[in-house]
Amino acid sequence: NFYQFQAACTDTAPGRVPKRTTLTVSVSIRDVNENPIMPDYAFTITEDWGGKIPVGEVGCTDVDTADRHYFSILSGHLVGSPERGVNAFRMTSDGKLYVRQSSSGVTEIDFENGDGRERQTFRLVIQAQDSGKGALVDTSTIDVTVTNVNEPPFFIVPASARQTYQTQNRYGMYVR
């Protein structure tokens, strides 16, 4: 944006002829990149939440409407000890939050797993980064509450008491 205006200065003193000077002033305003602004979020999921359905999606506002924004998790997404933690969540660059599944397809969150990794709430610190000059950022939090699911009961059989199941074929021979 470019602006021009005239500035005038007048010198008036008693008994003298007034003098006047004018000047054209030009002002050029350059746009600078402003930070994106991201609110805090809260989501509630069940402990058996699948890894293919988003937990939720985050977004941000930015006065620089042409900027693209990229999202990432900074902290709070680990289950277990800091040294050996497992990622419980993942975030795509477009802001979708997912429960992370292991290679076996099991989610990494469990309301009452009993292995020391039990968590009912997660506070994730996330970041939005814009594509403007300087790649400016904003951070916020996502509170994810994990609710219990009633699983069917099961028997725990000691290994010494387990039996090998055998059936008979049509000739009366036992087969596994």
C-alpha positions in Angstrom: 0.0 0.0 0.0 1.2 3.4 -1.0 0.0 6.8 0.4 0.9 10.4 -0.5 -0.2 13.6 1.1 0.8 17.2 1.3 2.3 18.7 4.5 2.4 22.5 5.0 4.3 24.6 7.5 3.5 28.2 8.0 5.6 30.8 10.0 3.7 33.7 11.2 5.2 36.3 13.4 3.7 39.7 14.3 4.9 42.4 11.9 6.3 40.0 9.3 5.0 38.6 6.0 3.8 35.0 6.6 6.0 32.3 5.0 4.7 28.9 3.9 6.5 25.8 2.8 4.8 22.6 1.5 6.2 19.1 1.0 4.8 16.0 -0.5 5.1 13.0 1.9 5.1 9.5 0.5 4.4 6.5 2.8 4.9 2.9 1.6 3.5 0.2 4.0 5.0 -3.3 3.6 3.1 -6.3 4.8 4.9 -8.5 7.3 4.0 -12.0 8.3 1.9 -12.3 11.4 1.7 -15.4 13.7 -1.2 -17.8 13.2 -3.5 -18.0 16.2 -4.7 -21.3 17.4 -7.3 -22.0 20.2 -7.1 -24.9 22.7 -9.0 -28.0 22.0 -10.6 -30.9 24.0 -11.7 -34.3 22.7 -13.2 -37.4 24.3 -12.6 -40.9 22.9 -13.2 -44.5 24.0 -10.2 -46.7 24.8 -10.9 -48.8 21.7 -10.8 -45.9 19.3 -9.5 -47.0 15.9 -6.6 -45.5 14.2 -8.4 -44.7 11.0 -11.0 -42.3 12.3 -9.7 -38.9 13.4 -10.0 -38.1 17.1 -10.5 -34.5 15.9 -9.2 -31.8 13.7 -7.5 -28.5 14.7 -7.1 -25.3 12.8 -5.9 -21.7 13.2 -6.6 -18.2 12.1 -4.2 -16.0 10.4 -4.5 -12.4 9.0 -2.2 -13.5 6.2 -4.9 -15.4 4.3 -2.6 -16.7 1.6 -0.4 -18.6 4.2 -0.7 -22.4 4.4 -0.5 -23.9 7.9 1.2 -27.1 9.1 0.4 -28.8 12.4 2.5 -31.1 14.6 2.6 -32.5 18.1 5.4 -31.2 20.3 4.8 -33.2 23.5 2.3 -35.1 25.7 1.6 -37.9 23.2 3.8 -40.6 24.8 2.6 -43.5 26.9 5.1 -45.0 29.3 8.4 -43.7 30.6 10.1 -40.8 28.8 13.0 -43.0 27.8 10.9 -45.8 26.4 7.7 -44.1 25.7 5.4 -45.2 22.8 3.6 -42.6 20.7 -0.1 -42.8 21.5 -1.2 -40.2 19.0 -0.1 -38.9 15.6 -1.0 -35.7 13.8 -1.1 -35.1 10.0 0.3 -31.8 8.7 -3.3 -30.7 7.9 -4.3 -30.9 11.6 -6.1 -34.2 11.9 -5.3 -36.0 15.2 -5.3 -39.9 15.2 -4.8 -42.6 17.8 -1.6 -44.3 16.8 -1.9 -48.0 16.1 1.0 -50.5 16.5 2.0 -52.7 13.6 -0.3 -55.4 14.9 -3.3 -53.0 14.6 -3.8 -52.5 18.4 -4.1 -49.0 19.7 -1.5 -47.7 22.2 -4.1 -46.5 24.6 -6.0 -48.6 27.1 -8.0 -47.4 30.1 -7.0 -50.2 32.4 -4.2 -52.1 30.8 -2.3 -52.6 34.1 1.2 -52.5 32.5 2.2 -49.1 34.0 1.2 -47.3 30.8 -2.3 -46.5 32.0 -3.6 -43.0 31.1 -7.1 -41.6 31.1 -6.1 -38.1 30.0 -3.5 -36.8 27.7 -2.5 -33.1 27.4 -0.9 -32.7 24.0 1.1 -29.5 23.1 0.7 -28.8 19.4 2.1 -26.3 17.0 0.8 -24.5 14.0 3.4 -23.1 11.6 2.6 -20.8 8.7 4.3 -20.7 5.3 5.0 -17.0 5.4 8.4 -15.4 5.8 10.0 -16.6 9.0 7.7 -19.5 9.3 6.0 -18.1 12.4 4.3 -20.4 14.9 1.7 -20.6 17.6 1.2 -23.4 20.2 -1.8 -24.6 22.0 -3.0 -27.7 23.9 -5.3 -30.5 23.2 -6.8 -32.4 26.2 -7.8 -35.9 25.1 -9.9 -37.8 27.6 -10.0 -41.6 27.2 -13.1 -43.3 28.5 -13.5 -46.9 29.5 -15.2 -49.6 27.4 -16.7 -52.6 29.1 -14.8 -55.6 27.8 -16.1 -59.2 28.1 -14.7 -61.1 31.0 -12.0 -63.8 30.5 -10.4 -66.6 32.4 -6.7 -66.6 33.3 -5.4 -70.1 33.1 -1.9 -70.9 34.4 0.3 -72.3 31.7 0.7 -75.6 33.6 -3.1 -76.2 33.5 -3.6 -75.5 29.8 -4.8 -78.4 27.7 -4.2 -79.2 24.1 -7.5 -79.5 22.4 -7.9 -82.6 20.3 -10.7 -83.9 18.2 -11.4 -87.2 16.5 -11.6 -87.6 12.8 -14.1 -89.9 11.2 -11.8 -92.9 11.7 -11.5 -92.3 15.5 -8.0 -90.9 15.2 -7.1 -87.9 17.3 -6.1 -84.8 15.4 -5.1 -81.4 16.5 
